[in-house]
Amino acid sequence: MYRKILIAYNGTPESRSALAECVRLAPGPLTEIHLLAVINPPQSIVVGEYAMVPMLGLEEDLLAERDRMQEELSAGLKCLTAAGLAVHTHLEVGEPVPVIRDLVEKLAVDLVIVGHSRQKSLAMRWWRGATDTLLVEKMRCSVLIASYPEQAPE
């Protein structure tokens, strides 16, 4: 039995399938469930060799994205608590792969659950970082890949 489970969640149908997989695992009352939403900020514009100019409106965009992701996180929490699970939520800013990896190490997570769609490349942001590093290569724990159920395998 897993002692600590981390679910990567962003409110998409694919990530909701990760919630469903966690519920299907029927973790016991001693299992810690951690629900993580990651705000992936846009890159700054690089001017010359050293200067970086932030994009116009970046702060407002980040605040709006933080509010949106907080709402998604609350919806995910509601889904899991309705299934009788005790959940800790985390809202982080950064590249998803390093954020997930760091939280896995910090919390000593046994299992990471991520959603995946075979047809949507945006789901790959949970899989790949900015340098195309695969999530599974960075984890020192098991990774469960929840496939979006409404899409038939090819």
Secondary structure as GFF3:
##gff-version 3
##sequence-region A 1 154
A	DSSP	beta_strand	4	8	.	.	.	ID=ss1
A	DSSP	alpha_helix	13	25	.	.	.	ID=ss2
A	DSSP	beta_strand	32	39	.	.	.	ID=ss3
A	DSSP	beta_strand	45	47	.	.	.	ID=ss4
A	DSSP	beta_strand	51	53	.	.	.	ID=ss5
A	DSSP	alpha_helix	58	82	.	.	.	ID=ss6
A	DSSP	beta_strand	87	93	.	.	.	ID=ss7
A	DSSP	alpha_helix	96	107	.	.	.	ID=ss8
A	DSSP	beta_strand	111	116	.	.	.	ID=ss9
A	DSSP	three_ten_helix	121	126	.	.	.	ID=ss10
A	DSSP	alpha_helix	135	138	.	.	.	ID=ss11
A	DSSP	beta_strand	142	147	.	.	.	ID=ss12
###
